[in-house]
Amino acid sequence: MKFPGSVLVSLVLFVAETAAALCLSGAYRAAGDRMWQWLTLLFALLPCALVQLSLVFIHRDVSRDRPLVLLLHLLQLGPLVRCVEVFYIYFHAGRVEEPYVSITKKRQMPKDGYSEEIEKEVGQAEGKLCTHRSAFSRASVIQAFLGSAPQLTLQLYICVLQQEITAARSIFMVLSLLSIVYGALRCNILAIKIKYDDYDVSVKPAAYLCIFLWRSFEIATRVTVLVLFSSVLQIWILPVVLMNFFGFFFYPWILFWQSKSPFPENIEKALSRVGTTIVLCLLTFLYAGINMFCWSAVQVKLNDPDLINKSQNWYRLTVYYILRFIENAFLLLMWYVYKTDIYLYVCAPLLVLQLLISYCMAVLFMLVFYQFCHPCKKLFSSSISEGLLSCFTFLCFICKPAKSTVLTNKAEVKSENTDEAWSSSKTIDSQKGNLHQSVSSNA
């Protein structure tokens, strides 16, 4: 039985970030910055409440007679109680013989073209621990992208405006960045386990390192770009954020309406149609929040029973990173053009170059992960290098018709000119012949 380390890491980040947010909010109150105080509290308490809601939903506590657990969740102490329960199960496992076990069948990764199926006995304790790990993984994703990401953006924005980085604020920003990167890492691992549920997936340390570096460069660059742009064009940051958010929010719903599939009814039996709609809206809300800051490894598909698109789409990945790079470059260009006096002692061209290189480094580590470190790379129908090559071939194919049309038009014009020249030459020759005949007749 594996040690529940992911649960402990999630709890430590959750408690540390919440405590740091409360302390920093108190510092803002003492300094008289009421607006920063309330925004810091909002970005700390809203994801905290959503984390409690997700833990209650996954463990189905509403339908069970557990009033004390529900009360502790209302007091925002749900993760603490769950962590104590996890370690109680872990340390007491094996002391009492379990009345029954379940048998799961998993397939190994293919070796030499063959894949063996393995049967494994899973006891009640291990099954409960698996449920807790899954719940904490989802809670970490919610905490990261609905709380830590806006929080990090806000605190960095305050640092730029006040031109000061205090010790408390720097510690808080480091914790927020770690929380976001960890949430993105858990999102990647969740996507792999959901897509390849039939296989026994084992993630190696090299894969964790690649994901950590990939997400660190990507998220840090994205947050810095948004803060720089918003510090010089405060009004224009609103349409940029709203277009990004609502674009990703409505994208799964548009695909669902185009598919003309029936409304999903199998999410939770106890939920009504209204409750199911609320859950799906929260899911797409989280999906939009993730894609605001980084690539979402989990692609929402509302007409699928698992609500997840299990196909590996290299085209969507390529288009996302190309458009995101163009957007970041455009926002940096606008910042460079409209930068104010607070950036007087900043080498702007060097900063722009560093941010663009950082984003390219994120893409590089992403390519290394999918090409060499992905635990299920043997199951890919095509590698990422082949996928990118086909993407660029497709883009070139799109550009070809316009070019060929121009060449065809030129050829048609040229042929028309040739025909006209030929007909005119024939006319001249006929005129010469007539003139020669008339001269000879007169003679």
Secondary structure as GFF3:
##gff-version 3
##sequence-region A 1 443
A	DSSP	alpha_helix	5	31	.	.	.	ID=ss1
A	DSSP	alpha_helix	34	59	.	.	.	ID=ss2
A	DSSP	alpha_helix	67	74	.	.	.	ID=ss3
A	DSSP	alpha_helix	78	92	.	.	.	ID=ss4
A	DSSP	beta_strand	102	107	.	.	.	ID=ss5
A	DSSP	beta_strand	117	122	.	.	.	ID=ss6
A	DSSP	alpha_helix	124	143	.	.	.	ID=ss7
A	DSSP	pi_helix	144	148	.	.	.	ID=ss8
A	DSSP	alpha_helix	149	162	.	.	.	ID=ss9
A	DSSP	alpha_helix	167	195	.	.	.	ID=ss10
A	DSSP	alpha_helix	205	232	.	.	.	ID=ss11
A	DSSP	alpha_helix	237	259	.	.	.	ID=ss12
A	DSSP	alpha_helix	273	293	.	.	.	ID=ss13
A	DSSP	alpha_helix	314	338	.	.	.	ID=ss14
A	DSSP	three_ten_helix	341	343	.	.	.	ID=ss15
A	DSSP	alpha_helix	348	368	.	.	.	ID=ss16
A	DSSP	pi_helix	369	373	.	.	.	ID=ss17
A	DSSP	three_ten_helix	377	379	.	.	.	ID=ss18
A	DSSP	alpha_helix	384	442	.	.	.	ID=ss19
###
